[in-house]
C-alpha cells in the first residue's frame, strides 16, 4: 500500500504560501502523492489552485484530489483547468470527484446544489469530449492536441456514486471515517465494478486525518471543518483522528488489511513539520 499526504488547503485560515514548499518536502520525504480537499465556502485554498502550485513545485510525486466538488464549476472550464494541471505536472494528476455534502459550496449562478447529481452525470460526458479535443465555443478545441483523459476516482456512498465510478472511473475514494466503514464502501465499489463488466479491479484510495505536533489544534480544526454534519458526525471523524505514533501505525495497518491501494493521511494544521513527523512513522528509512 502506498502512503500519501494531504496538503493543508482546507485548514481554516491556512497560509497559502506553505503549499509549494509543503509539496516539495513531501516529495523529498518519499510520499506517493500529495492530495487536496475541496470546498468553496470555507477560508482555505481552492483545490485546483493548490494542485497547480504543487504541480509546479514538484517533478515526481502524484497529485490527487480527495475530493473535488465538481458540479460547482461549469464543466468545460473545469475540464480545461484539470487538463492543464495534469499537463503541467507531466501526467501526475488523478481527480477524485464528488458532490459534496454542503449546499453552501454551490455559489455559482446556474450551478445550484439542487440537481447536482444529474448535472454531474452530464458533466462527465462534457469532460471527456473536451479532453478528446472536440470543439467548444467558437469552434476551437479547449486543450492542446495529445491531451489525455484525466483519470477520475469517485467518492460518495449512495448507489449512484458507485455506478458513476464503474462507468467513468479508474477507482474509488473514501472520506476520513473509521476503517470498518471504509471496508464496506470498498466492497460496494468492487461489486459495482464487477457488475459493470469492467476488467481488473478499481483503484481504492482511502484517507484519514492526523495531528501529531498539536493534537488539540487538529481536533479543533477537524471539528470546525465538519461542524455542518452535527455532533455525531464530528465525533465519528474526531474519533478516527490519529494523534499518536501508535494510532498512525494502526491506521496504516487497518487500511492495508482491507485492501487499500493508497492511504492519504491528511494534516489538520498547516505546520510543515508535520511532514517529517509523519514520514518517520510510515515511510521506509
C-alpha positions in Angstrom: 0.0 0.0 0.0 1.3 3.4 -1.0 1.2 6.3 1.6 0.4 9.8 0.5 0.0 13.0 2.5 -2.6 15.8 2.2 -1.9 19.4 1.5 -3.4 21.7 4.2 -5.5 23.6 1.7 -8.7 23.3 3.8 -7.4 24.1 7.2 -9.2 27.2 8.4 -7.2 30.4 7.7 -4.2 28.3 6.5 -1.2 30.1 4.9 -1.4 29.5 1.1 2.3 30.3 0.8 3.2 27.0 2.5 1.7 24.9 -0.3 4.6 24.8 -2.8 7.2 24.1 -0.1 4.9 21.5 1.5 4.7 19.6 -1.8 8.4 19.7 -2.3 9.1 18.4 1.2 6.5 15.7 0.8 8.1 14.6 -2.4 11.6 14.6 -0.9 10.3 12.6 2.1 9.1 9.9 -0.3 5.3 10.1 -0.1 3.5 8.6 -3.0 1.1 11.6 -3.5 0.1 15.0 -2.2 -3.7 15.5 -2.0 -6.3 18.2 -1.6 -9.7 18.5 0.0 -12.4 20.5 -1.8 -14.6 23.3 -0.6 -15.7 26.7 -1.8 -17.4 28.4 1.1 -14.6 28.0 3.6 -11.5 30.1 4.3 -8.9 27.8 2.7 -7.3 27.5 -0.8 -9.2 26.1 -3.8 -8.1 22.6 -4.6 -7.3 23.4 -8.2 -5.0 26.2 -7.1 -3.3 24.0 -4.6 -2.8 21.2 -7.1 -1.4 23.6 -9.7 1.0 25.0 -7.1 2.1 21.5 -6.1 2.5 20.5 -9.8 4.8 23.4 -10.4 6.9 22.8 -7.3 7.5 19.0 -7.8 8.5 16.6 -10.5 7.7 13.0 -9.3 5.0 12.9 -6.6 1.4 12.1 -7.6 -1.3 14.7 -7.3 -4.7 13.7 -6.1 -8.0 15.4 -5.1 -10.0 13.8 -2.3 -12.4 15.0 -3.4 -13.1 17.9 -5.7 -16.7 19.0 -5.7 -17.0 19.0 -9.4 -20.6 20.3 -10.1 -19.8 23.7 -8.6 -17.9 24.5 -11.9 -19.1 24.9 -15.5 -17.9 21.6 -17.0 -15.9 23.0 -19.9 -13.9 25.3 -17.7 -13.2 22.6 -15.1 -12.2 20.1 -17.8 -9.8 22.6 -19.3 -8.3 23.5 -15.9 -7.8 19.9 -14.9 -6.2 19.1 -18.2 -3.8 22.0 -17.7 -2.8 20.9 -14.2 -2.2 17.3 -15.5 -0.2 18.5 -18.5 2.0 20.9 -16.4 2.7 18.0 -14.0 3.7 15.6 -16.8 0.6 13.4 -16.3 0.7 13.0 -12.5 -2.9 14.1 -11.7 -5.8 11.9 -10.5 -9.0 13.7 -9.8 -11.2 12.5 -7.0 -14.8 13.7 -7.9 -17.7 14.0 -5.6 -20.9 16.0 -5.0 -20.0 17.4 -1.6 -22.3 17.5 1.5 -22.7 21.2 1.9 -25.1 23.2 -0.2 -23.3 26.5 0.6 -20.4 25.5 -1.7 -22.7 25.9 -4.7 -22.2 29.6 -5.2 -22.1 30.0 -9.0 -25.2 31.1 -10.8 -26.9 28.3 -12.8 -24.9 25.7 -10.7 -27.1 25.1 -7.6 -26.9 22.2 -5.2 -30.3 21.1 -6.4 -29.9 18.6 -9.2 -26.1 18.3 -8.8 -26.1 14.5 -9.3 -27.9 14.7 -12.7 -25.7 17.6 -13.6 -22.5 15.6 -12.8 -23.7 12.8 -15.0 -23.9 15.2 -17.9 -20.7 17.0 -17.0 -18.7 13.7 -17.1 -19.7 13.4 -20.8 -18.5 17.0 -21.4 -15.2 16.5 -19.7 -14.3 13.6 -21.9 -15.4 15.5 -25.1 -13.2 18.3 -24.1 -10.2 16.0 -23.4 -10.8 14.3 -26.7 -10.3 17.7 -28.4 -13.8 18.3 -29.6 -14.6 22.0 -30.4 -16.0 24.3 -27.8 -17.4 27.8 -28.0 -16.3 29.3 -31.3 -15.1 26.1 -32.8 -11.7 25.6 -31.4 -10.7 22.8 -29.0 -10.2 23.9 -25.4 -7.0 21.8 -24.9 -3.8 21.1 -26.9 -3.6 18.1 -29.2 -2.5 14.9 -27.4 -4.2 15.8 -24.1 -5.0 12.7 -22.2 -8.3 11.9 -20.3 -7.5 12.8 -16.7 -8.0 9.7 -14.5 -11.0 10.0 -12.3 -11.8 8.3 -8.9 -15.1 8.8 -7.3 -16.3 9.4 -3.7 -19.7 9.0 -2.2 -21.7 6.3 -0.6 -25.0 6.2 -2.5 -25.7 3.7 -5.3 -25.3 6.5 -8.0 -21.8 7.2 -6.8 -20.7 3.6 -7.3 -22.5 3.5 -10.7 -20.6 6.6 -11.9 -17.3 5.1 -10.6 -18.0 1.8 -12.5 -18.8 3.7 -15.8 -16.3 6.5 -15.8 -13.7 5.9 -13.1 -10.3 4.4 -12.5 -11.3 3.8 -8.9 -13.0 4.9 -5.7 -12.0 7.1 -2.7 -13.4 7.4 0.8 -13.6 10.1 3.5 -11.9 10.2 6.9 -14.1 7.6 8.6 -13.4 4.5 10.7 -11.8 1.6 8.9 -14.9 -0.7 9.1 -16.9 1.9 7.2 -14.2 2.2 4.6 -14.2 -1.6 4.2 -17.9 -1.6 3.4 -17.5 1.2 0.8 -14.6 -0.7 -0.8 -16.7 -3.8 -1.0 -19.5 -1.8 -2.7 -17.0 -0.3 -5.2 -15.6 -3.8 -6.1 -19.2 -5.1 -6.6 -20.2 -2.2 -8.8 -17.0 -2.6 -10.9 -17.7 -6.3 -11.4 -21.4 -5.7 -12.2 -20.4 -3.2 -14.9 -18.2 -5.8 -16.5 -15.0 -3.8 -16.0 -11.8 -5.7 -16.3 -9.3 -5.8 -13.4 -10.3 -4.0 -10.3 -10.8 -0.4 -9.2 -8.0 1.6 -7.6 -9.0 2.0 -4.0 -7.8 5.2 -2.2 -8.5 5.8 1.5 -7.9 8.9 3.5 -7.5 9.6 7.2 -6.7 12.6 9.4 -3.7 13.0 11.6 -2.4 15.6 14.1 1.0 14.8 15.6 2.6 18.2 16.6 -0.5 19.8 18.1 -3.4 17.4 18.5 -5.6 19.9 20.3 -5.4 22.3 17.3 -6.1 19.3 15.0 -9.2 18.3 16.8 -10.4 21.9 16.8 -9.8 22.3 13.1 -11.5 19.0 12.1 -14.4 19.8 14.3 -14.8 23.2 12.6 -14.5 21.8 9.1 -17.1 19.0 9.7 -19.4 21.0 12.0 -22.1 21.1 9.4 -22.7 17.4 9.9 -23.7 17.7 13.5 -22.1 16.4 16.7 -22.4 12.7 15.8 -20.5 13.0 12.6 -17.9 15.3 14.1 -17.4 12.8 16.9 -17.1 10.0 14.3 -14.3 11.8 12.4 -12.5 13.1 15.5 -12.6 9.5 16.9 -10.7 8.4 13.8 -8.1 11.2 14.0 -4.6 9.7 14.6 -2.9 11.7 17.3 -0.1 9.4 18.4 2.5 7.2 16.7 0.6 4.1 17.6 -2.7 5.5 16.2 -0.9 6.4 12.9 0.5 2.9 12.6 -2.8 1.4 13.4 -4.5 3.5 10.7 -1.9 2.3 8.2 -2.3 -1.4 9.3 -6.1 -1.2 9.2 -6.3 0.3 5.7 -3.8 -2.2 4.3 -5.7 -5.1 5.7 -8.9 -4.0 3.8 -7.1 -3.7 0.5 -6.5 0.0 0.1 -4.0 0.7 -2.8 -3.1 4.0 -1.3 -3.8 5.8 2.0 -3.7 9.6 2.1 -3.1 11.0 5.5 -4.4 14.5 5.7 -3.0 17.1 8.0 -5.2 19.1 10.4 -2.8 22.1 10.8 -0.6 23.9 8.3 2.6 23.2 10.2 5.1 21.9 7.6 7.0 19.9 10.2 4.0 17.5 10.2 5.5 16.1 7.0 8.7 14.8 8.7 6.8 13.7 11.8 4.5 11.5 9.7 7.3 10.3 7.4 9.3 9.0 10.3 6.3 6.8 11.3 5.0 5.5 7.9 7.8 5.6 5.3 10.9 3.4 5.0 14.0 5.0 6.4 
